[in-house]
Amino acid sequence: MGNSKSGALSKELLRDLTSNTKYAEAELCTWYQTFLKECPSGKITKKQFEGIYASFFPNADPTAYARHVFRSFDTNADGTLDFKEYIVALHLTSGSKTLQKLEWAFALYDVDGNGTISKNEIHEIVKAIFSMIPAGDQKNLPEDENTPEKWAEKIWDFFGKKEHDNISEGEFIQGVMYNKDILRLIQYDEPQKIKDKLKEKKH
């Protein structure tokens, strides 16, 4: 994935990233230098990633959510994020079009990677999101969203599925794209703010 230890991005990787993200060459080159200073090996480990998330949540526990986010971006499943995976992650979570964001959200919820989402998988991600909401804020949630079970049930009911059905990627994207209430529930604002801070901190 580029010349990870030479201090310079390969032309091929630069071309790839400028074509597929909103970032310019100069920006990417600067970020790469910062990335190598922070991660001399050219990789971010799951533990480092979880640590970055944890630093933004002194009153909650983002570990489970960070683990799922990491999994969804570790496209080659090698247990680390290289520079390309990291930049694609930033692009998807902060500046991409809704369709790309929803494709990523689907990958996040598809915990076992089998191409569909089950009710249990929705519950697992919602539980991880819930852990990031400070206890005081949880009390202010609407009555039908104030436990992980209710929150997950609300999403599941929206898709009109039976208990053991599954949601395909097409159904997920179509369903969520035009419904702001469900979009809010599957994305949850707080992680987005964290990713924006993460971007500032790292670069």
N, C-alpha and C positions, 0 to 999 in steps of 0.2 A: 504494500500500500504506500508507494512513494518511498523516497530514501529516508527511512525513519531516523537514521542516526547521522546523516550527513549535514543536517541543518538546512537543507533546501528541499522544496517540494518538487517532485518530478513534473515535467511539462504535461505528461499524460494525466496525472492526478489533478493538476490545476485546471486543465481543460474540462475534465469530468465534473469537478466541483463547481466551476463557473457556469457550466451548462445546466446543472441539475439543482442548483441552489440560487439564492438571490445575492450571493456575496461576490465582490469583485476580487480580481487577482491580488492587488496590493493588500487588501484586507486579509485575505487567506494566508498570504506569506507572513504577515505580521503575527497573525494568530498562531501560525505553525511554530514560530520562534518561541512564543509564550508557552505553547503546549509542550514543547521539548524541555523548556526550563522546569515546568511543573512536573512533567513526566519524562525523564531522560530516556526511559526505555522505549518511548514512542507509543506507549499503551497506558490506558487507565484501567486499573483493576476494579472488580466489583466492590471490593472493600473501600477503595479510594472514592468511588462514586457514591457509595452509601455515606461515607464520611462527609462529603460535600453537602449532600442533602441534609444530614443530621445537623450540620452547623446552622442551618436556617430554621430549625424546628426545636428550639430549646424547651418548649412546653408540650411537645408531642413526640410521637415515634414514627418517623417516615421510613424506617428500614424496609418493611415489607413492600411498600409502594416503590421505593428506589430500586429494589431487587427486580420488580416486574418491569419498570421502565428500562433498566439495564438490559434485561432479557430481550425486550422488544427491539433494542438497538444493536444488540450483539448479533449482527446478521450472519456471521460465520460460526457462531456458537463456540468461540474459543475461550470464553471467560474473560475477555478484555475488550475495550473499545480502542480501535486505532484512530488516527486523525480523521480519516474519511468517515468512519461511523459516527464519530463525535460531531463533526460538522453537519452531517445529514440530520443528526439528532437535534442540533440547535435549530437548523432550518425548519424541520418539521414542527417543532414545538413553539417556535416564535414567529416565523414569518411565512409559512407556506399557505397555499390555498386550502380552503376547507376540505376539499376532496382528499388531498394528501394527508391532512391532519386526521381525517376519519379513517383512512387506510391504516395509519399508524395506530389510532385508537383501537381499531379492530384487532391488530396484532397484539396490542397490550392485553386486551380482554381474552384473546385466544390463548389461554395459558399453556395448554398442551400442544399448541401448534398444529392441530389437525384440520384447520381450515373452517371450523364452525365454533360458535360460542354456546356453551350450555348455561343453564341457570346457576349451577355451582360455580362456574368460572366468573360470572357476573358478581356473585356473592363474594368470591375471593378478592376481586379487585376493589369492590366497594368497601370491604372490611379494611383493606390496606389504606384506602383513601380516608376512612373514618379515623384511623389511628393518627392521622396528621392533623385532625381538627382538635384544638385544645378543648378540654372538658367544658369550660365556660361557654364556648361558642356552640358546642353540641346542644346545650340547653335551649339555644335560640333557634334551632332548626324547626321547620314546619312539622306538625304532628305526623304527617305521613312520610317523613324523611329522617326522623330522629333516632333511628337505630339502623345498623347495616342491613338488617333483614328487611325493614320497611323500604329502605332506599333501593335495595336490589329488587324487591317485589314490584316497586313502582316502575322500574325500567323494564322488567320482564313483562308486566301486564301491558305496557305500551305496545309491545310487539305482538300481543295477542297469542302467545304461545302456551301450550300445555306444559305441565311439569317436566316431562322428559324430552321435550322437543329441543331443537337446536336452531340457532340463528346463523344464516349464511352471511358472507361478507357483503353481498349485494343488498340483502334485506337490511342489514345493519346500517349501511351507508345511506340507502334511500330513506329509511325510517328516521334517522337522526338528523340528516341534512336539513330538513324542513321543519324541524320541531325544536324551538329554542329551549324549551323546558327540559327535554331529554338530553339535548346537547350539553346543557349546563350540568346535568347529573352525571353524564359519562365523563366529562372533562374535568369538572370541578376547578374553580378559579385558582385556588391556592397553589397547586403544583405549577400552574402557568407562571405565577409571580415568582416562584422559586427558580424556575428555569431562566427567567429574565435576569434575576440576580446572579444566577450561576454564570450566565454569559458575561455579565459585567465583571464578575470576580475573576474569571479565568482569563479574560482578554481585556 
